[in-house]
Amino acid sequence: MFDPIMEQILAIARDAWAFMAGLLIVVALLGGLYFILQGTAGMAFGGSRMTSMAIIGVVGLVIIVLFAFLFLPQLGEMLKNFQPKPPF
Amino acid sequence: MSDATSLLLTFLREAWVALAGAFLAFALLAGIAQVLRVSSASVLGVNLWVWESVSALMSIVVLGLFAFLGIPQIVNALQSSLPGAGGCGPISELGTLASGLIGGLAALRMLKAAFTSMLSATIGGASSFANALIECGEAFFGMILASAAIPLAAWFLGTC
């Protein structure tokens, strides 16, 4: 009875997932570019702290993106395995 | 009466499966939204947003585990305390129908409350989060009250 509604909801959710994954890639690329600019500026001006912060920022950004693309699907699989049958 | 019971319970079971699927889909969307917020906040250097998003992500995981592992156990425990047949004849059938419907409706209400909590945790709505948890508690106590009310009603209407 609820299958047609669920199909609609899941189609919207899939579109939203693809949109947000694309947006995350764009934000991560822009952030990486910003950090690279910060790092090169720091190197040019001799700002070692600025450069090190930029390197840490790039590494953190990579970790966040990897977390999003590796951990979240695994979390979804785990929750899908835990998805309970009706307890009544 | 048993046909009506099975029809209503089938409807509620299908609603449960649909709600659980929607919960899973929205939990994953909420997760990626929080990760997006973490990445943008870390680029902007907003530490508070990062910590808010990390805690929201944790709360989504905890709510998902509660909804998928905790709620079925709570419903099973409470449903076993509901007396199915408090008499004989039509009273017995009505008791079976009532206990089945109470269990199904309470389970759906608790899952809906968990769904609302998860959506509220995503957007940072603390008040609606609390309201959803209160609703979960209401369903819990409603089932406890029903476990006492059904035998009383059977006694009042007459038992064999």
gemmi code that builds the backbone of each chain (N, CA, C; Angstrom):
import gemmi

chains = {
    "A": [
        ("MET", (0.819, -1.206, 0.000), (0.000, 0.000, 0.000), (0.859, 1.264, 0.000)),
        ("PHE", (1.964, 1.200, 0.787), (2.825, 2.370, 0.886), (3.977, 2.342, -0.117)),
        ("ASP", (4.041, 1.289, -0.934), (5.176, 1.161, -1.845), (5.306, 2.322, -2.844)),
        ("PRO", (4.204, 2.756, -3.496), (4.359, 3.887, -4.428), (4.873, 5.150, -3.750)),
        ("ILE", (4.386, 5.387, -2.528), (4.855, 6.575, -1.797), (6.331, 6.430, -1.460)),
        ("MET", (6.703, 5.206, -1.020), (8.105, 4.975, -0.663), (9.017, 5.148, -1.870)),
        ("GLU", (8.539, 4.678, -3.033), (9.367, 4.827, -4.238), (9.597, 6.304, -4.556)),
        ("GLN", (8.525, 7.108, -4.388), (8.676, 8.551, -4.621), (9.658, 9.160, -3.639)),
        ("ILE", (9.500, 8.808, -2.359), (10.383, 9.369, -1.325), (11.835, 8.954, -1.577)),
        ("LEU", (12.039, 7.675, -1.923), (13.407, 7.204, -2.151), (14.021, 7.839, -3.393)),
        ("ALA", (13.182, 8.097, -4.413), (13.714, 8.773, -5.605), (14.174, 10.186, -5.251)),
        ("ILE", (13.369, 10.882, -4.462), (13.764, 12.237, -4.031), (15.022, 12.171, -3.163)),
        ("ALA", (15.066, 11.172, -2.265), (16.221, 11.050, -1.378), (17.492, 10.738, -2.169)),
        ("ARG", (17.355, 9.892, -3.212), (18.532, 9.584, -4.041), (19.031, 10.837, -4.760)),
        ("ASP", (18.086, 11.626, -5.295), (18.480, 12.873, -5.955), (19.169, 13.805, -4.969)),
        ("ALA", (18.584, 13.903, -3.764), (19.166, 14.795, -2.752), (20.561, 14.312, -2.348)),
        ("TRP", (20.735, 12.992, -2.256), (22.056, 12.438, -1.909), (23.079, 12.803, -2.987)),
        ("ALA", (22.699, 12.611, -4.263), (23.626, 12.926, -5.354), (23.959, 14.412, -5.362)),
        ("PHE", (22.939, 15.247, -5.117), (23.173, 16.697, -5.090), (24.138, 17.066, -3.966)),
        ("MET", (23.904, 16.498, -2.781), (24.746, 16.880, -1.641), (26.148, 16.308, -1.764)),
        ("ALA", (26.266, 15.116, -2.358), (27.609, 14.570, -2.584), (28.370, 15.447, -3.567)),
        ("GLY", (27.693, 15.907, -4.638), (28.339, 16.813, -5.585), (28.721, 18.124, -4.943)),
        ("LEU", (27.803, 18.644, -4.105), (28.078, 19.907, -3.415), (29.259, 19.760, -2.462)),
        ("LEU", (29.346, 18.601, -1.805), (30.464, 18.355, -0.894), (31.786, 18.344, -1.652)),
        ("ILE", (31.779, 17.734, -2.840), (33.014, 17.708, -3.644), (33.406, 19.128, -4.042)),
        ("VAL", (32.401, 19.916, -4.458), (32.693, 21.294, -4.879), (33.247, 22.105, -3.703)),
        ("VAL", (32.583, 21.980, -2.535), (33.040, 22.732, -1.356), (34.443, 22.283, -0.953)),
        ("ALA", (34.690, 20.964, -1.011), (36.008, 20.453, -0.637), (37.070, 20.946, -1.617)),
        ("LEU", (36.736, 20.978, -2.923), (37.722, 21.471, -3.897), (38.012, 22.952, -3.690)),
        ("LEU", (36.948, 23.719, -3.457), (37.154, 25.150, -3.209), (37.961, 25.363, -1.924)),
        ("GLY", (37.623, 24.573, -0.897), (38.363, 24.685, 0.360), (39.820, 24.300, 0.171)),
        ("GLY", (40.057, 23.227, -0.609), (41.435, 22.820, -0.870), (42.201, 23.900, -1.608)),
        ("LEU", (41.530, 24.534, -2.587), (42.174, 25.621, -3.339), (42.510, 26.786, -2.418)),
        ("TYR", (41.567, 27.084, -1.522), (41.797, 28.184, -0.571), (43.003, 27.876, 0.320)),
        ("PHE", (43.070, 26.629, 0.811), (44.169, 26.272, 1.704), (45.507, 26.287, 0.954)),
        ("ILE", (45.469, 25.870, -0.321), (46.712, 25.892, -1.115), (47.164, 27.327, -1.323)),
        ("LEU", (46.196, 28.215, -1.585), (46.520, 29.638, -1.739), (47.102, 30.188, -0.439)),
        ("GLN", (46.490, 29.791, 0.675), (46.975, 30.250, 1.978), (48.395, 29.733, 2.235)),
        ("GLY", (48.610, 28.467, 1.873), (49.927, 27.885, 2.103), (51.001, 28.534, 1.253)),
        ("THR", (50.681, 28.751, -0.023), (51.691, 29.376, -0.895), (51.966, 30.815, -0.484)),
        ("ALA", (50.892, 31.518, -0.057), (51.103, 32.894, 0.430), (51.967, 32.881, 1.678)),
        ("GLY", (51.690, 31.923, 2.552), (52.486, 31.814, 3.777), (53.938, 31.530, 3.450)),
        ("MET", (54.167, 30.664, 2.459), (55.556, 30.347, 2.086), (56.240, 31.565, 1.480)),
        ("ALA", (55.470, 32.328, 0.666), (56.059, 33.493, 0.013), (56.446, 34.564, 1.022)),
        ("PHE", (55.562, 34.734, 2.051), (55.831, 35.781, 3.045), (56.669, 35.274, 4.215)),
        ("GLY", (56.967, 34.017, 4.218), (57.724, 33.457, 5.339), (56.865, 33.189, 6.565)),
        ("GLY", (55.548, 33.059, 6.344), (54.662, 32.775, 7.477), (54.548, 31.279, 7.702)),
        ("SER", (55.402, 30.758, 8.567), (55.441, 29.302, 8.727), (54.150, 28.782, 9.375)),
        ("ARG", (53.603, 29.581, 10.308), (52.361, 29.133, 10.971), (51.198, 29.068, 9.965)),
        ("MET", (51.174, 30.079, 9.096), (50.129, 30.133, 8.061), (50.215, 28.907, 7.151)),
        ("THR", (51.445, 28.566, 6.778), (51.649, 27.413, 5.896), (51.268, 26.117, 6.597)),
        ("SER", (51.705, 25.983, 7.828), (51.398, 24.739, 8.544), (49.899, 24.606, 8.781)),
        ("MET", (49.236, 25.731, 9.076), (47.778, 25.676, 9.245), (47.086, 25.281, 7.941)),
        ("ALA", (47.615, 25.767, 6.830), (47.023, 25.424, 5.530), (47.195, 23.939, 5.240)),
        ("ILE", (48.385, 23.402, 5.578), (48.619, 21.963, 5.349), (47.678, 21.145, 6.223)),
        ("ILE", (47.556, 21.559, 7.494), (46.635, 20.848, 8.400), (45.202, 20.928, 7.867)),
        ("GLY", (44.843, 22.103, 7.344), (43.490, 22.280, 6.795), (43.224, 21.355, 5.621)),
        ("VAL", (44.191, 21.232, 4.722), (44.010, 20.342, 3.560), (43.869, 18.903, 4.022)),
        ("VAL", (44.726, 18.505, 4.968), (44.645, 17.121, 5.475), (43.289, 16.878, 6.138)),
        ("GLY", (42.836, 17.849, 6.940), (41.533, 17.719, 7.603), (40.398, 17.618, 6.615)),
        ("LEU", (40.513, 18.417, 5.551), (39.462, 18.398, 4.525), (39.405, 17.037, 3.822)),
        ("VAL", (40.589, 16.496, 3.529), (40.630, 15.165, 2.893), (40.020, 14.122, 3.819)),
        ("ILE", (40.332, 14.231, 5.121), (39.783, 13.266, 6.086), (38.260, 13.377, 6.145)),
        ("ILE", (37.765, 14.615, 6.126), (36.301, 14.805, 6.189), (35.615, 14.208, 4.966)),
        ("VAL", (36.213, 14.453, 3.796), (35.593, 13.924, 2.565), (35.645, 12.395, 2.548)),
        ("LEU", (36.796, 11.839, 2.977), (36.888, 10.376, 3.047), (35.882, 9.819, 4.043)),
        ("PHE", (35.722, 10.529, 5.167), (34.743, 10.114, 6.178), (33.349, 10.081, 5.562)),
        ("ALA", (33.035, 11.131, 4.802), (31.691, 11.209, 4.212), (31.460, 10.095, 3.208)),
        ("PHE", (32.449, 9.812, 2.382), (32.225, 8.870, 1.282), (32.510, 7.421, 1.662)),
        ("LEU", (33.183, 7.194, 2.776), (33.438, 5.810, 3.191), (32.613, 5.410, 4.399)),
        ("PHE", (32.496, 6.332, 5.367), (31.814, 5.968, 6.613), (30.295, 5.974, 6.444)),
        ("LEU", (29.774, 6.997, 5.772), (28.308, 7.117, 5.687), (27.652, 5.945, 4.939)),
        ("PRO", (28.209, 5.494, 3.796), (27.587, 4.300, 3.178), (27.657, 3.066, 4.074)),
        ("GLN", (28.782, 2.925, 4.808), (28.870, 1.789, 5.733), (27.842, 1.903, 6.845)),
        ("LEU", (27.654, 3.154, 7.318), (26.643, 3.383, 8.361), (25.251, 3.026, 7.839)),
        ("GLY", (24.997, 3.406, 6.583), (23.707, 3.072, 5.981), (23.504, 1.569, 5.860)),
        ("GLU", (24.571, 0.865, 5.458), (24.467, -0.600, 5.361), (24.188, -1.214, 6.729)),
        ("MET", (24.880, -0.666, 7.742), (24.697, -1.201, 9.095), (23.260, -0.984, 9.562)),
        ("LEU", (22.755, 0.242, 9.355), (21.378, 0.519, 9.780), (20.377, -0.302, 8.971)),
        ("LYS", (20.722, -0.536, 7.681), (19.816, -1.342, 6.852), (19.748, -2.778, 7.371)),
        ("ASN", (20.915, -3.274, 7.850), (20.901, -4.627, 8.426), (20.119, -4.668, 9.737)),
        ("PHE", (20.146, -3.523, 10.447), (19.425, -3.472, 11.725), (17.944, -3.169, 11.533)),
        ("GLN", (17.538, -2.848, 10.304), (16.154, -2.406, 10.069), (15.186, -3.471, 10.576)),
        ("PRO", (14.373, -3.127, 11.569), (13.576, -4.169, 12.217), (12.305, -4.500, 11.443)),
        ("LYS", (11.898, -5.752, 11.604), (10.575, -6.116, 11.108), (9.542, -5.565, 12.088)),
        ("PRO", (8.285, -5.439, 11.665), (7.269, -4.903, 12.591), (7.172, -5.755, 13.849)),
        ("PRO", (7.328, -5.138, 15.031), (7.334, -5.944, 16.257), (5.936, -6.215, 16.787)),
        ("PHE", (4.924, -6.216, 15.934), (3.559, -6.464, 16.417), (2.813, -7.320, 15.395)),
    ],
    "B": [
        ("MET", (-14.197, -10.510, 13.345), (-13.329, -9.643, 14.148), (-11.854, -9.905, 13.871)),
        ("SER", (-11.530, -11.212, 13.724), (-10.121, -11.550, 13.471), (-9.680, -11.058, 12.097)),
        ("ASP", (-10.631, -11.060, 11.131), (-10.283, -10.532, 9.805), (-9.980, -9.041, 9.880)),
        ("ALA", (-10.840, -8.327, 10.629), (-10.608, -6.882, 10.784), (-9.279, -6.636, 11.483)),
        ("THR", (-8.968, -7.450, 12.491), (-7.703, -7.293, 13.215), (-6.518, -7.501, 12.281)),
        ("SER", (-6.576, -8.594, 11.506), (-5.435, -8.879, 10.630), (-5.297, -7.819, 9.550)),
        ("LEU", (-6.441, -7.295, 9.054), (-6.383, -6.242, 8.032), (-5.739, -4.981, 8.596)),
        ("LEU", (-6.183, -4.576, 9.785), (-5.636, -3.365, 10.389), (-4.155, -3.538, 10.731)),
        ("LEU", (-3.805, -4.728, 11.235), (-2.403, -4.952, 11.590), (-1.522, -5.018, 10.350)),
        ("THR", (-2.058, -5.554, 9.248), (-1.288, -5.545, 7.993), (-1.030, -4.122, 7.538)),
        ("PHE", (-2.052, -3.284, 7.638), (-1.897, -1.873, 7.274), (-0.821, -1.212, 8.140)),
        ("LEU", (-0.880, -1.471, 9.456), (0.101, -0.864, 10.362), (1.504, -1.405, 10.105)),
        ("ARG", (1.600, -2.702, 9.752), (2.924, -3.284, 9.464), (3.537, -2.649, 8.217)),
        ("GLU", (2.703, -2.447, 7.200), (3.215, -1.802, 5.986), (3.651, -0.370, 6.284)),
        ("ALA", (2.880, 0.300, 7.130), (3.267, 1.658, 7.520), (4.590, 1.639, 8.278)),
        ("TRP", (4.796, 0.633, 9.123), (6.052, 0.512, 9.873), (7.233, 0.354, 8.908)),
        ("VAL", (7.072, -0.552, 7.924), (8.167, -0.796, 6.975), (8.477, 0.484, 6.189)),
        ("ALA", (7.422, 1.182, 5.764), (7.639, 2.420, 5.002), (8.320, 3.479, 5.859)),
        ("LEU", (7.876, 3.608, 7.108), (8.463, 4.623, 7.985), (9.912, 4.291, 8.310)),
        ("ALA", (10.202, 2.996, 8.497), (11.588, 2.601, 8.785), (12.481, 2.881, 7.578)),
        ("GLY", (11.984, 2.624, 6.376), (12.764, 2.926, 5.181), (12.999, 4.409, 5.022)),
        ("ALA", (11.955, 5.204, 5.271), (12.116, 6.660, 5.178), (13.079, 7.162, 6.242)),
        ("PHE", (13.012, 6.563, 7.434), (13.934, 6.946, 8.507), (15.378, 6.725, 8.075)),
        ("LEU", (15.634, 5.560, 7.474), (16.988, 5.230, 7.030), (17.468, 6.224, 5.973)),
        ("ALA", (16.593, 6.510, 4.999), (16.985, 7.425, 3.920), (17.282, 8.817, 4.470)),
        ("PHE", (16.408, 9.299, 5.355), (16.600, 10.648, 5.880), (17.783, 10.707, 6.842)),
        ("ALA", (18.070, 9.595, 7.546), (19.233, 9.587, 8.436), (20.516, 9.744, 7.618)),
        ("LEU", (20.584, 9.056, 6.481), (21.778, 9.176, 5.642), (21.893, 10.573, 5.042)),
        ("LEU", (20.752, 11.123, 4.623), (20.784, 12.490, 4.089), (21.214, 13.481, 5.167)),
        ("ALA", (20.700, 13.281, 6.385), (21.089, 14.160, 7.483), (22.579, 14.034, 7.760)),
        ("GLY", (23.090, 12.802, 7.665), (24.520, 12.586, 7.890), (25.363, 13.331, 6.877)),
        ("ILE", (25.005, 13.224, 5.601), (25.834, 13.900, 4.586), (25.660, 15.418, 4.684)),
        ("ALA", (24.483, 15.869, 5.121), (24.301, 17.317, 5.310), (25.207, 17.827, 6.430)),
        ("GLN", (25.328, 17.045, 7.489), (26.200, 17.466, 8.587), (27.672, 17.440, 8.176)),
        ("VAL", (28.036, 16.440, 7.371), (29.427, 16.393, 6.902), (29.718, 17.588, 5.997)),
        ("LEU", (28.744, 17.947, 5.173), (28.893, 19.137, 4.318), (29.087, 20.380, 5.177)),
        ("ARG", (28.333, 20.439, 6.277), (28.444, 21.590, 7.175), (29.815, 21.607, 7.853)),
        ("VAL", (30.306, 20.417, 8.225), (31.633, 20.337, 8.852), (32.696, 20.835, 7.876)),
        ("SER", (32.602, 20.385, 6.623), (33.645, 20.762, 5.660), (33.615, 22.259, 5.394)),
        ("SER", (32.420, 22.816, 5.211), (32.363, 24.260, 4.953), (32.786, 25.056, 6.177)),
        ("ALA", (32.417, 24.574, 7.380), (32.795, 25.302, 8.593), (34.289, 25.221, 8.839)),
        ("SER", (34.897, 24.078, 8.495), (36.339, 23.979, 8.712), (37.100, 24.865, 7.739)),
        ("VAL", (36.550, 25.025, 6.522), (37.198, 25.933, 5.571), (37.071, 27.379, 6.049)),
        ("LEU", (35.868, 27.692, 6.582), (35.644, 29.069, 7.054), (36.314, 29.332, 8.406)),
        ("GLY", (36.685, 28.281, 9.097), (37.325, 28.447, 10.402), (36.345, 28.657, 11.534)),
        ("VAL", (35.120, 28.148, 11.385), (34.106, 28.324, 12.438), (34.093, 27.074, 13.313)),
        ("ASN", (34.800, 27.144, 14.451), (34.945, 25.956, 15.294), (33.614, 25.499, 15.874)),
        ("LEU", (32.767, 26.461, 16.250), (31.488, 26.114, 16.893), (30.615, 25.286, 15.952)),
        ("TRP", (30.563, 25.674, 14.688), (29.759, 24.931, 13.710), (30.280, 23.505, 13.567)),
        ("VAL", (31.617, 23.385, 13.588), (32.207, 22.046, 13.443), (31.756, 21.159, 14.592)),
        ("TRP", (31.833, 21.675, 15.816), (31.464, 20.851, 16.969), (29.966, 20.576, 16.993)),
        ("GLU", (29.191, 21.571, 16.592), (27.739, 21.341, 16.511), (27.416, 20.225, 15.516)),
        ("SER", (28.095, 20.270, 14.377), (27.814, 19.265, 13.344), (28.280, 17.891, 13.779)),
        ("VAL", (29.448, 17.838, 14.444), (29.944, 16.532, 14.910), (28.977, 15.943, 15.932)),
        ("SER", (28.488, 16.790, 16.851), (27.549, 16.262, 17.853), (26.220, 15.883, 17.204)),
        ("ALA", (25.789, 16.644, 16.194), (24.549, 16.277, 15.488), (24.707, 14.948, 14.769)),
        ("LEU", (25.902, 14.731, 14.193), (26.168, 13.459, 13.512), (26.117, 12.300, 14.500)),
        ("MET", (26.701, 12.514, 15.671), (26.662, 11.465, 16.697), (25.228, 11.189, 17.136)),
        ("SER", (24.458, 12.276, 17.292), (23.072, 12.076, 17.745), (22.255, 11.339, 16.688)),
        ("ILE", (22.558, 11.571, 15.410), (21.840, 10.854, 14.344), (22.142, 9.355, 14.428)),
        ("VAL", (23.428, 9.023, 14.656), (23.796, 7.599, 14.774), (23.091, 6.966, 15.977)),
        ("VAL", (23.109, 7.684, 17.110), (22.497, 7.139, 18.327), (20.985, 6.974, 18.142)),
        ("LEU", (20.357, 7.975, 17.517), (18.913, 7.878, 17.286), (18.571, 6.732, 16.335)),
        ("GLY", (19.421, 6.541, 15.325), (19.196, 5.422, 14.407), (19.273, 4.087, 15.121)),
        ("LEU", (20.285, 3.953, 15.997), (20.411, 2.701, 16.744), (19.238, 2.520, 17.699)),
        ("PHE", (18.818, 3.630, 18.327), (17.674, 3.540, 19.243), (16.406, 3.129, 18.494)),
        ("ALA", (16.209, 3.752, 17.320), (14.979, 3.464, 16.569), (14.952, 2.023, 16.073)),
        ("PHE", (16.110, 1.514, 15.623), (16.111, 0.195, 14.999), (16.371, -0.941, 15.979)),
        ("LEU", (16.995, -0.626, 17.110), (17.269, -1.691, 18.079), (16.439, -1.549, 19.346)),
        ("GLY", (16.232, -0.301, 19.782), (15.559, -0.093, 21.063), (14.046, -0.188, 20.977)),
        ("ILE", (13.463, 0.482, 19.982), (11.996, 0.552, 19.914), (11.357, -0.831, 19.734)),
        ("PRO", (11.867, -1.704, 18.844), (11.225, -3.036, 18.752), (11.275, -3.812, 20.061)),
        ("GLN", (12.398, -3.671, 20.796), (12.493, -4.382, 22.076), (11.497, -3.822, 23.087)),
        ("ILE", (11.366, -2.482, 23.120), (10.408, -1.865, 24.044), (8.992, -2.310, 23.710)),
        ("VAL", (8.670, -2.295, 22.406), (7.314, -2.685, 22.001), (7.047, -4.148, 22.319)),
        ("ASN", (8.062, -5.004, 22.075), (7.875, -6.427, 22.403), (7.633, -6.618, 23.897)),
        ("ALA", (8.429, -5.892, 24.703), (8.290, -6.045, 26.152), (6.924, -5.568, 26.623)),
        ("LEU", (6.485, -4.418, 26.074), (5.190, -3.885, 26.522), (4.035, -4.720, 25.988)),
        ("GLN", (4.210, -5.235, 24.762), (3.112, -6.006, 24.185), (2.916, -7.335, 24.931)),
        ("SER", (4.012, -7.851, 25.468), (3.859, -9.088, 26.237), (3.126, -8.833, 27.544)),
        ("SER", (3.144, -7.548, 28.001), (2.412, -7.228, 29.235), (0.937, -6.926, 28.970)),
        ("LEU", (0.581, -6.728, 27.677), (-0.824, -6.463, 27.356), (-1.612, -7.771, 27.388)),
        ("PRO", (-2.663, -7.857, 28.179), (-3.465, -9.080, 28.159), (-4.256, -9.173, 26.867)),
        ("GLY", (-4.097, -10.263, 26.155), (-4.746, -10.398, 24.850), (-6.224, -10.688, 24.965)),
        ("ALA", (-6.584, -11.603, 25.830), (-7.980, -12.008, 25.925), (-8.414, -11.975, 27.382)),
        ("GLY", (-9.207, -10.956, 27.730), (-9.627, -10.827, 29.126), (-11.025, -11.347, 29.330)),
        ("GLY", (-11.351, -12.513, 28.939), (-12.695, -13.045, 29.139), (-13.003, -14.073, 28.078)),
        ("CYS", (-14.272, -14.093, 27.663), (-14.642, -15.030, 26.610), (-15.661, -14.360, 25.701)),
        ("GLY", (-15.903, -14.966, 24.553), (-16.874, -14.415, 23.622), (-16.379, -13.134, 22.979)),
        ("PRO", (-17.316, -12.190, 22.769), (-16.928, -10.946, 22.092), (-15.921, -10.124, 22.890)),
        ("ILE", (-15.972, -10.230, 24.216), (-15.010, -9.489, 25.028), (-13.589, -9.961, 24.730)),
        ("SER", (-13.431, -11.265, 24.613), (-12.112, -11.822, 24.310), (-11.615, -11.327, 22.956)),
        ("GLU", (-12.526, -11.352, 21.957), (-12.117, -10.898, 20.625), (-11.785, -9.416, 20.629)),
        ("LEU", (-12.605, -8.656, 21.367), (-12.325, -7.215, 21.453), (-10.997, -6.962, 22.150)),
        ("GLY", (-10.691, -7.739, 23.177), (-9.416, -7.597, 23.884), (-8.244, -7.896, 22.976)),
        ("THR", (-8.386, -8.953, 22.163), (-7.305, -9.290, 21.222), (-7.105, -8.171, 20.203)),
        ("LEU", (-8.248, -7.674, 19.679), (-8.171, -6.575, 18.703), (-7.529, -5.351, 19.332)),
        ("ALA", (-7.972, -5.023, 20.563), (-7.467, -3.814, 21.216), (-5.982, -3.931, 21.510)),
        ("SER", (-5.554, -5.093, 22.026), (-4.133, -5.206, 22.371), (-3.265, -5.150, 21.122)),
        ("GLY", (-3.712, -5.774, 20.043), (-2.950, -5.707, 18.803), (-2.862, -4.300, 18.262)),
        ("LEU", (-3.997, -3.606, 18.279), (-4.003, -2.236, 17.753), (-3.193, -1.295, 18.630)),
        ("ILE", (-3.311, -1.457, 19.950), (-2.545, -0.591, 20.853), (-1.053, -0.788, 20.626)),
        ("GLY", (-0.634, -2.051, 20.517), (0.782, -2.321, 20.269), (1.251, -1.725, 18.952)),
        ("GLY", (0.459, -1.929, 17.894), (0.856, -1.418, 16.580), (0.903, 0.092, 16.536)),
        ("LEU", (-0.117, 0.727, 17.097), (-0.157, 2.195, 17.070), (0.957, 2.791, 17.919)),
        ("ALA", (1.219, 2.183, 19.087), (2.285, 2.710, 19.946), (3.643, 2.543, 19.274)),
        ("ALA", (3.855, 1.398, 18.608), (5.123, 1.187, 17.919), (5.310, 2.216, 16.808)),
        ("LEU", (4.250, 2.445, 16.042), (4.342, 3.432, 14.966), (4.572, 4.829, 15.517)),
        ("ARG", (3.909, 5.125, 16.636), (4.061, 6.461, 17.211), (5.487, 6.678, 17.711)),
        ("MET", (6.071, 5.635, 18.310), (7.441, 5.762, 18.801), (8.420, 5.913, 17.638)),
        ("LEU", (8.183, 5.156, 16.564), (9.077, 5.285, 15.404), (8.920, 6.663, 14.761)),
        ("LYS", (7.687, 7.172, 14.729), (7.464, 8.524, 14.179), (8.155, 9.573, 15.048)),
        ("ALA", (8.113, 9.359, 16.374), (8.789, 10.296, 17.276), (10.302, 10.257, 17.051)),
        ("ALA", (10.854, 9.060, 16.840), (12.290, 8.952, 16.566), (12.631, 9.629, 15.237)),
        ("PHE", (11.743, 9.477, 14.256), (11.929, 10.126, 12.942), (11.949, 11.646, 13.103)),
        ("THR", (10.989, 12.173, 13.874), (10.945, 13.622, 14.122), (12.184, 14.076, 14.883)),
        ("SER", (12.616, 13.266, 15.852), (13.818, 13.618, 16.621), (15.028, 13.705, 15.707)),
        ("MET", (15.111, 12.742, 14.784), (16.263, 12.734, 13.882), (16.243, 13.961, 12.976)),
        ("LEU", (15.066, 14.317, 12.469), (14.983, 15.513, 11.626), (15.314, 16.768, 12.436)),
        ("SER", (14.842, 16.807, 13.688), (15.123, 17.974, 14.535), (16.602, 18.069, 14.860)),
        ("ALA", (17.236, 16.899, 15.105), (18.671, 16.909, 15.383), (19.447, 17.409, 14.173)),
        ("THR", (18.926, 17.136, 12.993), (19.607, 17.572, 11.779), (19.603, 19.084, 11.650)),
        ("ILE", (18.444, 19.687, 11.932), (18.352, 21.135, 11.753), (18.631, 21.882, 13.042)),
        ("GLY", (18.976, 21.152, 14.108), (19.340, 21.806, 15.357), (18.160, 22.333, 16.134)),
        ("GLY", (16.967, 21.750, 15.923), (15.788, 22.209, 16.657), (15.667, 21.510, 17.994)),
        ("ALA", (16.141, 22.145, 19.054), (16.182, 21.481, 20.358), (14.779, 21.249, 20.917)),
        ("SER", (13.864, 22.224, 20.724), (12.541, 22.108, 21.344), (11.732, 20.974, 20.707)),
        ("SER", (11.780, 20.882, 19.366), (11.031, 19.802, 18.712), (11.659, 18.451, 19.013)),
        ("PHE", (12.967, 18.448, 19.241), (13.652, 17.219, 19.640), (13.094, 16.732, 20.978)),
        ("ALA", (12.970, 17.685, 21.932), (12.432, 17.328, 23.249), (10.971, 16.892, 23.135)),
        ("ASN", (10.199, 17.593, 22.304), (8.786, 17.226, 22.140), (8.649, 15.813, 21.570)),
        ("ALA", (9.510, 15.474, 20.623), (9.437, 14.140, 20.028), (9.776, 13.069, 21.056)),
        ("LEU", (10.760, 13.355, 21.914), (11.105, 12.370, 22.951), (9.980, 12.251, 23.979)),
        ("ILE", (9.306, 13.383, 24.276), (8.158, 13.327, 25.187), (7.050, 12.468, 24.574)),
        ("GLU", (6.859, 12.604, 23.255), (5.840, 11.803, 22.562), (6.170, 10.316, 22.662)),
        ("CYS", (7.458, 10.022, 22.566), (7.897, 8.632, 22.704), (7.540, 8.110, 24.105)),
        ("GLY", (7.786, 8.943, 25.119), (7.443, 8.552, 26.484), (5.948, 8.405, 26.679)),
        ("GLU", (5.169, 9.276, 26.010), (3.703, 9.175, 26.106), (3.214, 7.841, 25.560)),
        ("ALA", (3.763, 7.438, 24.435), (3.369, 6.143, 23.859), (3.719, 5.004, 24.804)),
        ("PHE", (4.880, 5.139, 25.444), (5.340, 4.133, 26.404), (4.353, 3.999, 27.569)),
        ("PHE", (4.007, 5.138, 28.177), (3.099, 5.094, 29.322), (1.673, 4.753, 28.899)),
        ("GLY", (1.310, 5.124, 27.673), (-0.006, 4.735, 27.164), (-0.146, 3.226, 27.094)),
        ("MET", (0.930, 2.561, 26.678), (0.866, 1.094, 26.622), (0.794, 0.496, 28.023)),
        ("ILE", (1.517, 1.112, 28.977), (1.461, 0.599, 30.358), (0.050, 0.763, 30.917)),
        ("LEU", (-0.574, 1.931, 30.645), (-1.946, 2.155, 31.120), (-2.912, 1.177, 30.465)),
        ("ALA", (-2.703, 0.940, 29.164), (-3.598, 0.015, 28.461), (-3.494, -1.397, 29.020)),
        ("SER", (-2.283, -1.762, 29.483), (-2.138, -3.112, 30.041), (-2.964, -3.260, 31.314)),
        ("ALA", (-3.247, -2.129, 31.991), (-4.116, -2.201, 33.170), (-5.576, -2.005, 32.793)),
        ("ALA", (-5.835, -1.210, 31.747), (-7.223, -0.862, 31.413), (-7.973, -2.012, 30.759)),
        ("ILE", (-7.270, -2.826, 29.976), (-7.974, -3.904, 29.261), (-8.570, -4.929, 30.227)),
        ("PRO", (-7.829, -5.410, 31.253), (-8.471, -6.342, 32.190), (-9.599, -5.693, 32.979)),
        ("LEU", (-9.448, -4.404, 33.291), (-10.515, -3.707, 34.023), (-11.786, -3.637, 33.182)),
        ("ALA", (-11.605, -3.296, 31.893), (-12.764, -3.225, 30.995), (-13.419, -4.588, 30.858)),
        ("ALA", (-12.589, -5.636, 30.768), (-13.143, -6.984, 30.653), (-13.918, -7.360, 31.911)),
        ("TRP", (-13.365, -6.953, 33.061), (-14.046, -7.255, 34.323), (-15.364, -6.496, 34.420)),
        ("PHE", (-15.336, -5.205, 33.946), (-16.524, -4.371, 34.019), (-17.611, -4.888, 33.095)),
        ("LEU", (-17.211, -5.296, 31.888), (-18.199, -5.755, 30.909), (-18.654, -7.177, 31.173)),
        ("GLY", (-17.913, -7.837, 32.021), (-18.336, -9.198, 32.367), (-17.420, -10.240, 31.790)),
        ("THR", (-16.909, -11.104, 32.629), (-16.049, -12.186, 32.163), (-16.697, -13.527, 32.476)),
        ("CYS", (-16.160, -14.568, 31.858), (-16.710, -15.907, 32.081), (-16.160, -16.513, 33.383)),
    ],
}
model = gemmi.Model(1)
for chain_id, residues in chains.items():
    chain = gemmi.Chain(chain_id)
    for i, (resn, *xyz) in enumerate(residues, 1):
        res = gemmi.Residue()
        res.name, res.seqid = resn, gemmi.SeqId(i, " ")
        for name, pos in zip(("N", "CA", "C"), xyz):
            atom = gemmi.Atom()
            atom.name, atom.element = name, gemmi.Element(name[0])
            atom.pos, atom.b_iso = gemmi.Position(*pos), 0.0
            res.add_atom(atom)
        chain.add_residue(res)
    model.add_chain(chain)
structure = gemmi.Structure()
structure.add_model(model)
structure.setup_entities()
